[in-house]
Amino acid sequence: MRNSVIIDFKSREELHSEYDWANITYHDDRVGKARCKIDGETLTIFTINIFPEFAGQGIGRIFVEEAKVSFNTIIADRVRHKAIGFWEKSGFCNNSDGSWIYVNEAEV
């Protein structure tokens, strides 16, 4: 499945938006989107929205794993209590400010 998921980042400038957006496609279907901000090698994720008909297939996890390849630091901003397990399983640590952080140690 991982090879079939495509992440396409659209910049704030391109979209005239306050946020960068990632379109998430599986095969030829747009299956979700993520609201983010890119600052050099750091990606801050505000929301990952996998559309209901595609939920539960691991697409959100694939998005995060693909982001780890492209960014040295990833911050999951204002993590909801029920999502903490997702971020922990994805290798993120509590940043003690409501966010969870992943730092690619190989790049540091």
Biopython code that builds the backbone (N, CA, C, O; Angstrom):
import numpy as np
from Bio.PDB.StructureBuilder import StructureBuilder

atoms = [
    (1, "MET", "N", (0.823, -1.194, 0.000)),
    (1, "MET", "CA", (0.000, 0.000, 0.000)),
    (1, "MET", "C", (0.867, 1.257, 0.000)),
    (1, "MET", "O", (0.526, 2.239, -0.660)),
    (2, "ARG", "N", (1.985, 1.240, 0.733)),
    (2, "ARG", "CA", (2.810, 2.440, 0.886)),
    (2, "ARG", "C", (3.238, 3.015, -0.462)),
    (2, "ARG", "O", (3.225, 4.232, -0.645)),
    (3, "ASN", "N", (3.617, 2.156, -1.405)),
    (3, "ASN", "CA", (4.050, 2.633, -2.716)),
    (3, "ASN", "C", (2.914, 3.258, -3.511)),
    (3, "ASN", "O", (3.161, 3.976, -4.480)),
    (4, "SER", "N", (1.688, 3.000, -3.121)),
    (4, "SER", "CA", (0.527, 3.524, -3.847)),
    (4, "SER", "C", (0.030, 4.858, -3.300)),
    (4, "SER", "O", (-0.850, 5.484, -3.891)),
    (5, "VAL", "N", (0.600, 5.301, -2.156)),
    (5, "VAL", "CA", (0.181, 6.567, -1.551)),
    (5, "VAL", "C", (1.116, 7.672, -2.027)),
    (5, "VAL", "O", (2.338, 7.557, -1.929)),
    (6, "ILE", "N", (0.520, 8.741, -2.545)),
    (6, "ILE", "CA", (1.289, 9.883, -3.037)),
    (6, "ILE", "C", (0.948, 11.098, -2.189)),
    (6, "ILE", "O", (-0.222, 11.399, -1.952)),
    (7, "ILE", "N", (1.995, 11.797, -1.731)),
    (7, "ILE", "CA", (1.832, 13.014, -0.940)),
    (7, "ILE", "C", (2.257, 14.182, -1.826)),
    (7, "ILE", "O", (3.374, 14.198, -2.342)),
    (8, "ASP", "N", (1.380, 15.141, -2.000)),
    (8, "ASP", "CA", (1.660, 16.300, -2.845)),
    (8, "ASP", "C", (1.486, 17.571, -2.014)),
    (8, "ASP", "O", (0.363, 17.999, -1.746)),
    (9, "PHE", "N", (2.624, 18.177, -1.605)),
    (9, "PHE", "CA", (2.575, 19.401, -0.810)),
    (9, "PHE", "C", (2.302, 20.601, -1.710)),
    (9, "PHE", "O", (2.894, 20.740, -2.780)),
    (10, "LYS", "N", (1.400, 21.458, -1.261)),
    (10, "LYS", "CA", (1.093, 22.718, -1.923)),
    (10, "LYS", "C", (1.485, 23.843, -0.967)),
    (10, "LYS", "O", (1.058, 23.862, 0.188)),
    (11, "SER", "N", (2.294, 24.770, -1.451)),
    (11, "SER", "CA", (2.833, 25.814, -0.574)),
    (11, "SER", "C", (1.807, 26.901, -0.257)),
    (11, "SER", "O", (0.825, 27.097, -0.972)),
    (12, "ARG", "N", (2.079, 27.587, 0.834)),
    (12, "ARG", "CA", (1.238, 28.724, 1.240)),
    (12, "ARG", "C", (1.144, 29.747, 0.116)),
    (12, "ARG", "O", (0.071, 30.270, -0.186)),
    (13, "GLU", "N", (2.294, 30.019, -0.494)),
    (13, "GLU", "CA", (2.333, 31.015, -1.561)),
    (13, "GLU", "C", (1.476, 30.576, -2.745)),
    (13, "GLU", "O", (0.720, 31.370, -3.305)),
    (14, "GLU", "N", (1.601, 29.321, -3.115)),
    (14, "GLU", "CA", (0.852, 28.792, -4.251)),
    (14, "GLU", "C", (-0.656, 28.866, -4.020)),
    (14, "GLU", "O", (-1.424, 29.147, -4.940)),
    (15, "LEU", "N", (-1.066, 28.610, -2.781)),
    (15, "LEU", "CA", (-2.490, 28.566, -2.452)),
    (15, "LEU", "C", (-3.028, 29.873, -1.882)),
    (15, "LEU", "O", (-4.228, 30.005, -1.642)),
    (16, "HIS", "N", (-2.126, 30.849, -1.663)),
    (16, "HIS", "CA", (-2.522, 32.109, -1.022)),
    (16, "HIS", "C", (-3.214, 31.804, 0.307)),
    (16, "HIS", "O", (-4.303, 32.302, 0.593)),
    (17, "SER", "N", (-2.551, 30.973, 1.106)),
    (17, "SER", "CA", (-3.115, 30.470, 2.354)),
    (17, "SER", "C", (-2.155, 30.734, 3.510)),
    (17, "SER", "O", (-0.971, 31.002, 3.306)),
    (18, "GLU", "N", (-2.675, 30.656, 4.694)),
    (18, "GLU", "CA", (-1.856, 30.756, 5.895)),
    (18, "GLU", "C", (-1.083, 29.454, 6.144)),
    (18, "GLU", "O", (-0.127, 29.431, 6.920)),
    (19, "TYR", "N", (-1.506, 28.371, 5.478)),
    (19, "TYR", "CA", (-0.931, 27.048, 5.701)),
    (19, "TYR", "C", (-0.435, 26.429, 4.397)),
    (19, "TYR", "O", (-0.905, 26.760, 3.309)),
    (20, "ASP", "N", (0.532, 25.517, 4.544)),
    (20, "ASP", "CA", (0.884, 24.608, 3.466)),
    (20, "ASP", "C", (-0.099, 23.440, 3.589)),
    (20, "ASP", "O", (-0.521, 23.094, 4.693)),
    (21, "TRP", "N", (-0.455, 22.843, 2.471)),
    (21, "TRP", "CA", (-1.389, 21.717, 2.490)),
    (21, "TRP", "C", (-0.755, 20.535, 1.781)),
    (21, "TRP", "O", (0.010, 20.706, 0.832)),
    (22, "ALA", "N", (-1.071, 19.351, 2.239)),
    (22, "ALA", "CA", (-0.624, 18.128, 1.575)),
    (22, "ALA", "C", (-1.860, 17.382, 1.099)),
    (22, "ALA", "O", (-2.725, 17.025, 1.899)),
    (23, "ASN", "N", (-1.939, 17.153, -0.180)),
    (23, "ASN", "CA", (-2.983, 16.288, -0.719)),
    (23, "ASN", "C", (-2.472, 14.854, -0.638)),
    (23, "ASN", "O", (-1.329, 14.577, -1.002)),
    (24, "ILE", "N", (-3.313, 13.953, -0.165)),
    (24, "ILE", "CA", (-2.945, 12.556, -0.001)),
    (24, "ILE", "C", (-3.783, 11.740, -0.984)),
    (24, "ILE", "O", (-5.013, 11.749, -0.938)),
    (25, "THR", "N", (-3.081, 11.033, -1.875)),
    (25, "THR", "CA", (-3.748, 10.264, -2.925)),
    (25, "THR", "C", (-3.368, 8.792, -2.798)),
    (25, "THR", "O", (-2.207, 8.467, -2.549)),
    (26, "TYR", "N", (-4.335, 7.909, -2.966)),
    (26, "TYR", "CA", (-4.109, 6.463, -2.972)),
    (26, "TYR", "C", (-4.618, 5.948, -4.303)),
    (26, "TYR", "O", (-5.799, 6.082, -4.624)),
    (27, "HIS", "N", (-3.719, 5.358, -5.073)),
    (27, "HIS", "CA", (-4.002, 5.034, -6.471)),
    (27, "HIS", "C", (-4.427, 6.337, -7.146)),
    (27, "HIS", "O", (-3.642, 7.284, -7.155)),
    (28, "ASP", "N", (-5.594, 6.427, -7.693)),
    (28, "ASP", "CA", (-6.022, 7.668, -8.346)),
    (28, "ASP", "C", (-7.042, 8.450, -7.525)),
    (28, "ASP", "O", (-7.603, 9.435, -8.006)),
    (29, "ASP", "N", (-7.283, 8.018, -6.290)),
    (29, "ASP", "CA", (-8.291, 8.664, -5.449)),
    (29, "ASP", "C", (-7.646, 9.606, -4.446)),
    (29, "ASP", "O", (-6.687, 9.235, -3.768)),
    (30, "ARG", "N", (-8.166, 10.820, -4.350)),
    (30, "ARG", "CA", (-7.751, 11.716, -3.269)),
    (30, "ARG", "C", (-8.424, 11.192, -2.004)),
    (30, "ARG", "O", (-9.651, 11.158, -1.918)),
    (31, "VAL", "N", (-7.620, 10.786, -1.025)),
    (31, "VAL", "CA", (-8.142, 10.123, 0.164)),
    (31, "VAL", "C", (-8.036, 10.968, 1.422)),
    (31, "VAL", "O", (-8.555, 10.591, 2.473)),
    (32, "GLY", "N", (-7.362, 12.113, 1.320)),
    (32, "GLY", "CA", (-7.240, 12.955, 2.491)),
    (32, "GLY", "C", (-6.384, 14.165, 2.220)),
    (32, "GLY", "O", (-5.932, 14.411, 1.102)),
    (33, "LYS", "N", (-6.175, 14.923, 3.300)),
    (33, "LYS", "CA", (-5.339, 16.114, 3.223)),
    (33, "LYS", "C", (-4.772, 16.392, 4.606)),
    (33, "LYS", "O", (-5.304, 15.933, 5.617)),
    (34, "ALA", "N", (-3.690, 17.147, 4.633)),
    (34, "ALA", "CA", (-3.081, 17.530, 5.904)),
    (34, "ALA", "C", (-2.793, 19.024, 5.867)),
    (34, "ALA", "O", (-2.298, 19.552, 4.871)),
    (35, "ARG", "N", (-3.111, 19.694, 6.964)),
    (35, "ARG", "CA", (-2.829, 21.122, 7.113)),
    (35, "ARG", "C", (-1.527, 21.235, 7.872)),
    (35, "ARG", "O", (-1.404, 20.733, 8.989)),
    (36, "CYS", "N", (-0.549, 21.898, 7.264)),
    (36, "CYS", "CA", (0.813, 21.913, 7.803)),
    (36, "CYS", "C", (1.441, 23.292, 7.637)),
    (36, "CYS", "O", (0.854, 24.202, 7.052)),
    (37, "LYS", "N", (2.647, 23.414, 8.168)),
    (37, "LYS", "CA", (3.542, 24.530, 7.851)),
    (37, "LYS", "C", (4.925, 23.944, 7.678)),
    (37, "LYS", "O", (5.399, 23.158, 8.498)),
    (38, "ILE", "N", (5.562, 24.344, 6.590)),
    (38, "ILE", "CA", (6.925, 23.900, 6.302)),
    (38, "ILE", "C", (7.853, 25.074, 6.556)),
    (38, "ILE", "O", (7.650, 26.172, 6.037)),
    (39, "ASP", "N", (8.879, 24.824, 7.367)),
    (39, "ASP", "CA", (9.894, 25.839, 7.646)),
    (39, "ASP", "C", (11.247, 25.167, 7.493)),
    (39, "ASP", "O", (11.784, 24.611, 8.452)),
    (40, "GLY", "N", (11.790, 25.218, 6.303)),
    (40, "GLY", "CA", (13.059, 24.550, 6.022)),
    (40, "GLY", "C", (12.920, 23.050, 6.175)),
    (40, "GLY", "O", (12.142, 22.417, 5.462)),
    (41, "GLU", "N", (13.675, 22.476, 7.106)),
    (41, "GLU", "CA", (13.661, 21.029, 7.348)),
    (41, "GLU", "C", (12.677, 20.619, 8.436)),
    (41, "GLU", "O", (12.694, 19.480, 8.902)),
    (42, "THR", "N", (11.809, 21.567, 8.842)),
    (42, "THR", "CA", (10.825, 21.286, 9.893)),
    (42, "THR", "C", (9.420, 21.332, 9.317)),
    (42, "THR", "O", (9.048, 22.273, 8.616)),
    (43, "LEU", "N", (8.642, 20.291, 9.629)),
    (43, "LEU", "CA", (7.239, 20.224, 9.237)),
    (43, "LEU", "C", (6.400, 20.250, 10.507)),
    (43, "LEU", "O", (6.586, 19.419, 11.395)),
    (44, "THR", "N", (5.486, 21.196, 10.593)),
    (44, "THR", "CA", (4.524, 21.215, 11.681)),
    (44, "THR", "C", (3.189, 20.764, 11.107)),
    (44, "THR", "O", (2.679, 21.346, 10.149)),
    (45, "ILE", "N", (2.631, 19.711, 11.713)),
    (45, "ILE", "CA", (1.346, 19.157, 11.275)),
    (45, "ILE", "C", (0.269, 19.633, 12.242)),
    (45, "ILE", "O", (0.353, 19.396, 13.447)),
    (46, "PHE", "N", (-0.735, 20.300, 11.705)),
    (46, "PHE", "CA", (-1.856, 20.757, 12.523)),
    (46, "PHE", "C", (-3.009, 19.769, 12.470)),
    (46, "PHE", "O", (-3.638, 19.493, 13.492)),
    (47, "THR", "N", (-3.292, 19.236, 11.294)),
    (47, "THR", "CA", (-4.344, 18.223, 11.167)),
    (47, "THR", "C", (-4.008, 17.264, 10.032)),
    (47, "THR", "O", (-3.416, 17.648, 9.023)),
    (48, "ILE", "N", (-4.395, 16.030, 10.220)),
    (48, "ILE", "CA", (-4.396, 15.042, 9.148)),
    (48, "ILE", "C", (-5.841, 14.587, 9.028)),
    (48, "ILE", "O", (-6.424, 14.091, 9.992)),
    (49, "ASN", "N", (-6.409, 14.754, 7.861)),
    (49, "ASN", "CA", (-7.798, 14.376, 7.643)),
    (49, "ASN", "C", (-7.865, 13.324, 6.545)),
    (49, "ASN", "O", (-7.720, 13.631, 5.362)),
    (50, "ILE", "N", (-8.087, 12.083, 6.953)),
    (50, "ILE", "CA", (-8.321, 11.008, 5.987)),
    (50, "ILE", "C", (-9.832, 10.895, 5.835)),
    (50, "ILE", "O", (-10.555, 10.769, 6.823)),
    (51, "PHE", "N", (-10.301, 10.940, 4.604)),
    (51, "PHE", "CA", (-11.736, 10.917, 4.363)),
    (51, "PHE", "C", (-12.343, 9.619, 4.901)),
    (51, "PHE", "O", (-11.714, 8.564, 4.820)),
    (52, "PRO", "N", (-13.565, 9.690, 5.450)),
    (52, "PRO", "CA", (-14.158, 8.550, 6.162)),
    (52, "PRO", "C", (-14.139, 7.228, 5.401)),
    (52, "PRO", "O", (-13.909, 6.179, 6.005)),
    (53, "GLU", "N", (-14.373, 7.254, 4.110)),
    (53, "GLU", "CA", (-14.425, 5.995, 3.369)),
    (53, "GLU", "C", (-13.057, 5.331, 3.219)),
    (53, "GLU", "O", (-12.965, 4.183, 2.785)),
    (54, "PHE", "N", (-11.983, 6.063, 3.583)),
    (54, "PHE", "CA", (-10.627, 5.508, 3.511)),
    (54, "PHE", "C", (-9.983, 5.367, 4.891)),
    (54, "PHE", "O", (-8.846, 4.906, 4.998)),
    (55, "ALA", "N", (-10.690, 5.756, 5.933)),
    (55, "ALA", "CA", (-10.155, 5.705, 7.296)),
    (55, "ALA", "C", (-9.894, 4.263, 7.724)),
    (55, "ALA", "O", (-10.551, 3.334, 7.255)),
    (56, "GLY", "N", (-8.939, 4.096, 8.610)),
    (56, "GLY", "CA", (-8.644, 2.785, 9.174)),
    (56, "GLY", "C", (-7.785, 1.899, 8.306)),
    (56, "GLY", "O", (-7.627, 0.715, 8.604)),
    (57, "GLN", "N", (-7.225, 2.440, 7.236)),
    (57, "GLN", "CA", (-6.383, 1.656, 6.338)),
    (57, "GLN", "C", (-4.900, 1.959, 6.498)),
    (57, "GLN", "O", (-4.077, 1.447, 5.739)),
    (58, "GLY", "N", (-4.551, 2.793, 7.485)),
    (58, "GLY", "CA", (-3.148, 3.104, 7.726)),
    (58, "GLY", "C", (-2.592, 4.224, 6.867)),
    (58, "GLY", "O", (-1.379, 4.425, 6.822)),
    (59, "ILE", "N", (-3.456, 4.951, 6.190)),
    (59, "ILE", "CA", (-2.992, 6.006, 5.300)),
    (59, "ILE", "C", (-2.395, 7.174, 6.078)),
    (59, "ILE", "O", (-1.404, 7.757, 5.637)),
    (60, "GLY", "N", (-2.967, 7.527, 7.213)),
    (60, "GLY", "CA", (-2.399, 8.588, 8.056)),
    (60, "GLY", "C", (-0.998, 8.225, 8.526)),
    (60, "GLY", "O", (-0.107, 9.075, 8.540)),
    (61, "ARG", "N", (-0.799, 6.982, 8.906)),
    (61, "ARG", "CA", (0.519, 6.507, 9.349)),
    (61, "ARG", "C", (1.519, 6.555, 8.187)),
    (61, "ARG", "O", (2.678, 6.922, 8.379)),
    (62, "ILE", "N", (1.073, 6.186, 6.995)),
    (62, "ILE", "CA", (1.958, 6.263, 5.822)),
    (62, "ILE", "C", (2.349, 7.715, 5.557)),
    (62, "ILE", "O", (3.502, 7.993, 5.227)),
    (63, "PHE", "N", (1.398, 8.645, 5.699)),
    (63, "PHE", "CA", (1.710, 10.063, 5.525)),
    (63, "PHE", "C", (2.835, 10.486, 6.466)),
    (63, "PHE", "O", (3.787, 11.147, 6.051)),
    (64, "VAL", "N", (2.718, 10.102, 7.728)),
    (64, "VAL", "CA", (3.739, 10.477, 8.720)),
    (64, "VAL", "C", (5.080, 9.831, 8.381)),
    (64, "VAL", "O", (6.118, 10.487, 8.470)),
    (65, "GLU", "N", (5.075, 8.560, 7.995)),
    (65, "GLU", "CA", (6.330, 7.878, 7.645)),
    (65, "GLU", "C", (6.993, 8.527, 6.430)),
    (65, "GLU", "O", (8.217, 8.657, 6.394)),
    (66, "GLU", "N", (6.212, 8.931, 5.449)),
    (66, "GLU", "CA", (6.765, 9.617, 4.278)),
    (66, "GLU", "C", (7.324, 10.978, 4.670)),
    (66, "GLU", "O", (8.354, 11.399, 4.144)),
    (67, "ALA", "N", (6.660, 11.667, 5.584)),
    (67, "ALA", "CA", (7.153, 12.967, 6.053)),
    (67, "ALA", "C", (8.508, 12.814, 6.753)),
    (67, "ALA", "O", (9.365, 13.692, 6.652)),
    (68, "LYS", "N", (8.696, 11.701, 7.460)),
    (68, "LYS", "CA", (9.972, 11.455, 8.150)),
    (68, "LYS", "C", (11.134, 11.369, 7.162)),
    (68, "LYS", "O", (12.269, 11.690, 7.514)),
    (69, "VAL", "N", (10.863, 10.944, 5.941)),
    (69, "VAL", "CA", (11.898, 10.833, 4.914)),
    (69, "VAL", "C", (12.298, 12.218, 4.406)),
    (69, "VAL", "O", (13.449, 12.435, 4.028)),
    (70, "SER", "N", (11.355, 13.146, 4.397)),
    (70, "SER", "CA", (11.580, 14.456, 3.793)),
    (70, "SER", "C", (11.967, 15.563, 4.765)),
    (70, "SER", "O", (12.504, 16.589, 4.349)),
    (71, "PHE", "N", (11.700, 15.369, 6.060)),
    (71, "PHE", "CA", (11.945, 16.429, 7.044)),
    (71, "PHE", "C", (12.764, 15.898, 8.212)),
    (71, "PHE", "O", (12.597, 14.751, 8.627)),
    (72, "ASN", "N", (13.655, 16.741, 8.742)),
    (72, "ASN", "CA", (14.479, 16.353, 9.890)),
    (72, "ASN", "C", (13.694, 16.406, 11.192)),
    (72, "ASN", "O", (13.913, 15.591, 12.088)),
    (73, "THR", "N", (12.786, 17.360, 11.299)),
    (73, "THR", "CA", (11.987, 17.534, 12.509)),
    (73, "THR", "C", (10.530, 17.640, 12.113)),
    (73, "THR", "O", (10.176, 18.362, 11.181)),
    (74, "ILE", "N", (9.687, 16.911, 12.833)),
    (74, "ILE", "CA", (8.245, 16.987, 12.609)),
    (74, "ILE", "C", (7.579, 17.262, 13.949)),
    (74, "ILE", "O", (7.855, 16.598, 14.948)),
    (75, "ILE", "N", (6.703, 18.247, 13.950)),
    (75, "ILE", "CA", (5.967, 18.606, 15.162)),
    (75, "ILE", "C", (4.487, 18.359, 14.906)),
    (75, "ILE", "O", (3.920, 18.868, 13.939)),
    (76, "ALA", "N", (3.873, 17.581, 15.772)),
    (76, "ALA", "CA", (2.426, 17.388, 15.739)),
    (76, "ALA", "C", (1.848, 18.381, 16.733)),
    (76, "ALA", "O", (1.999, 18.216, 17.943)),
    (77, "ASP", "N", (1.191, 19.405, 16.227)),
    (77, "ASP", "CA", (0.742, 20.517, 17.059)),
    (77, "ASP", "C", (-0.580, 20.207, 17.752)),
    (77, "ASP", "O", (-1.499, 19.669, 17.134)),
    (78, "ARG", "N", (-0.673, 20.541, 19.018)),
    (78, "ARG", "CA", (-1.894, 20.416, 19.819)),
    (78, "ARG", "C", (-2.578, 19.073, 19.665)),
    (78, "ARG", "O", (-3.718, 18.987, 19.207)),
    (79, "VAL", "N", (-1.875, 18.042, 20.048)),
    (79, "VAL", "CA", (-2.367, 16.673, 19.914)),
    (79, "VAL", "C", (-3.527, 16.420, 20.871)),
    (79, "VAL", "O", (-3.439, 16.688, 22.069)),
    (80, "ARG", "N", (-4.609, 15.901, 20.315)),
    (80, "ARG", "CA", (-5.763, 15.530, 21.139)),
    (80, "ARG", "C", (-5.418, 14.296, 21.961)),
    (80, "ARG", "O", (-4.607, 13.467, 21.549)),
    (81, "HIS", "N", (-6.039, 14.185, 23.120)),
    (81, "HIS", "CA", (-5.755, 13.076, 24.029)),
    (81, "HIS", "C", (-5.938, 11.719, 23.349)),
    (81, "HIS", "O", (-5.122, 10.817, 23.539)),
    (82, "LYS", "N", (-7.002, 11.569, 22.561)),
    (82, "LYS", "CA", (-7.275, 10.274, 21.943)),
    (82, "LYS", "C", (-6.306, 9.941, 20.807)),
    (82, "LYS", "O", (-6.296, 8.809, 20.323)),
    (83, "ALA", "N", (-5.487, 10.911, 20.374)),
    (83, "ALA", "CA", (-4.520, 10.671, 19.295)),
    (83, "ALA", "C", (-3.096, 10.446, 19.812)),
    (83, "ALA", "O", (-2.190, 10.195, 19.017)),
    (84, "ILE", "N", (-2.887, 10.531, 21.106)),
    (84, "ILE", "CA", (-1.537, 10.386, 21.663)),
    (84, "ILE", "C", (-0.917, 9.043, 21.281)),
    (84, "ILE", "O", (0.260, 8.992, 20.923)),
    (85, "GLY", "N", (-1.678, 7.969, 21.351)),
    (85, "GLY", "CA", (-1.159, 6.640, 21.004)),
    (85, "GLY", "C", (-0.648, 6.577, 19.574)),
    (85, "GLY", "O", (0.375, 5.946, 19.308)),
    (86, "PHE", "N", (-1.355, 7.230, 18.644)),
    (86, "PHE", "CA", (-0.923, 7.271, 17.241)),
    (86, "PHE", "C", (0.458, 7.902, 17.140)),
    (86, "PHE", "O", (1.343, 7.362, 16.476)),
    (87, "TRP", "N", (0.645, 9.044, 17.799)),
    (87, "TRP", "CA", (1.926, 9.748, 17.703)),
    (87, "TRP", "C", (3.032, 8.987, 18.418)),
    (87, "TRP", "O", (4.164, 8.949, 17.935)),
    (88, "GLU", "N", (2.724, 8.380, 19.561)),
    (88, "GLU", "CA", (3.731, 7.569, 20.261)),
    (88, "GLU", "C", (4.186, 6.396, 19.399)),
    (88, "GLU", "O", (5.384, 6.140, 19.284)),
    (89, "LYS", "N", (3.239, 5.684, 18.794)),
    (89, "LYS", "CA", (3.574, 4.547, 17.929)),
    (89, "LYS", "C", (4.362, 4.985, 16.701)),
    (89, "LYS", "O", (5.087, 4.186, 16.107)),
    (90, "SER", "N", (4.221, 6.247, 16.321)),
    (90, "SER", "CA", (4.940, 6.783, 15.169)),
    (90, "SER", "C", (6.322, 7.315, 15.545)),
    (90, "SER", "O", (7.028, 7.861, 14.697)),
    (91, "GLY", "N", (6.715, 7.157, 16.825)),
    (91, "GLY", "CA", (8.054, 7.552, 17.248)),
    (91, "GLY", "C", (8.181, 8.971, 17.765)),
    (91, "GLY", "O", (9.295, 9.474, 17.913)),
    (92, "PHE", "N", (7.065, 9.627, 18.042)),
    (92, "PHE", "CA", (7.079, 10.996, 18.543)),
    (92, "PHE", "C", (7.167, 11.003, 20.070)),
    (92, "PHE", "O", (6.732, 10.062, 20.733)),
    (93, "CYS", "N", (7.737, 12.080, 20.615)),
    (93, "CYS", "CA", (7.860, 12.254, 22.060)),
    (93, "CYS", "C", (7.075, 13.489, 22.496)),
    (93, "CYS", "O", (6.944, 14.458, 21.748)),
    (94, "ASN", "N", (6.560, 13.430, 23.711)),
    (94, "ASN", "CA", (5.832, 14.554, 24.281)),
    (94, "ASN", "C", (6.767, 15.748, 24.403)),
    (94, "ASN", "O", (7.846, 15.632, 24.983)),
    (95, "ASN", "N", (6.370, 16.873, 23.873)),
    (95, "ASN", "CA", (7.178, 18.098, 23.908)),
    (95, "ASN", "C", (6.792, 18.970, 25.102)),
    (95, "ASN", "O", (7.298, 20.085, 25.233)),
    (96, "SER", "N", (5.912, 18.489, 25.969)),
    (96, "SER", "CA", (5.478, 19.142, 27.206)),
    (96, "SER", "C", (4.785, 20.483, 26.986)),
    (96, "SER", "O", (4.705, 21.292, 27.910)),
    (97, "ASP", "N", (4.287, 20.727, 25.786)),
    (97, "ASP", "CA", (3.552, 21.966, 25.524)),
    (97, "ASP", "C", (2.270, 21.672, 24.737)),
    (97, "ASP", "O", (1.692, 22.572, 24.128)),
    (98, "GLY", "N", (1.835, 20.421, 24.753)),
    (98, "GLY", "CA", (0.656, 20.022, 24.000)),
    (98, "GLY", "C", (0.984, 19.478, 22.625)),
    (98, "GLY", "O", (0.113, 18.948, 21.935)),
    (99, "SER", "N", (2.245, 19.608, 22.225)),
    (99, "SER", "CA", (2.664, 19.072, 20.940)),
    (99, "SER", "C", (3.546, 17.849, 21.154)),
    (99, "SER", "O", (4.066, 17.621, 22.246)),
    (100, "TRP", "N", (3.700, 17.071, 20.094)),
    (100, "TRP", "CA", (4.572, 15.902, 20.096)),
    (100, "TRP", "C", (5.584, 16.108, 18.980)),
    (100, "TRP", "O", (5.258, 16.680, 17.939)),
    (101, "ILE", "N", (6.808, 15.645, 19.193)),
    (101, "ILE", "CA", (7.898, 15.958, 18.252)),
    (101, "ILE", "C", (8.660, 14.712, 17.859)),
    (101, "ILE", "O", (8.851, 13.793, 18.655)),
    (102, "TYR", "N", (9.089, 14.708, 16.617)),
    (102, "TYR", "CA", (9.962, 13.655, 16.081)),
    (102, "TYR", "C", (11.196, 14.351, 15.507)),
    (102, "TYR", "O", (11.079, 15.276, 14.704)),
    (103, "VAL", "N", (12.366, 13.901, 15.922)),
    (103, "VAL", "CA", (13.619, 14.423, 15.387)),
    (103, "VAL", "C", (14.372, 13.247, 14.793)),
    (103, "VAL", "O", (14.632, 12.254, 15.473)),
    (104, "ASN", "N", (14.720, 13.365, 13.520)),
    (104, "ASN", "CA", (15.473, 12.316, 12.837)),
    (104, "ASN", "C", (16.905, 12.365, 13.344)),
    (104, "ASN", "O", (17.697, 13.207, 12.919)),
    (105, "GLU", "N", (17.231, 11.458, 14.255)),
    (105, "GLU", "CA", (18.552, 11.447, 14.897)),
    (105, "GLU", "C", (19.681, 11.230, 13.896)),
    (105, "GLU", "O", (20.799, 11.686, 14.135)),
    (106, "ALA", "N", (19.425, 10.553, 12.793)),
    (106, "ALA", "CA", (20.452, 10.311, 11.789)),
    (106, "ALA", "C", (20.862, 11.615, 11.106)),
    (106, "ALA", "O", (21.970, 11.717, 10.580)),
    (107, "GLU", "N", (19.976, 12.612, 11.111)),
    (107, "GLU", "CA", (20.245, 13.880, 10.451)),
    (107, "GLU", "C", (20.844, 14.919, 11.380)),
    (107, "GLU", "O", (21.354, 15.941, 10.921)),
    (108, "VAL", "N", (20.787, 14.665, 12.699)),
    (108, "VAL", "CA", (21.248, 15.669, 13.678)),
    (108, "VAL", "C", (22.742, 15.628, 13.810)),
    (108, "VAL", "O", (23.315, 16.395, 14.583)),
]
sb = StructureBuilder()
sb.init_structure("model")
sb.init_model(0)
sb.init_chain("A")
sb.init_seg("    ")
for serial, (resi, resn, name, xyz) in enumerate(atoms, 1):
    if name == "N":
        sb.init_residue(resn, " ", resi, " ")
    sb.init_atom(name, np.array(xyz, "f"), 0.0, 1.0, " ", f" {name:<3s}", serial, name[0])
structure = sb.get_structure()
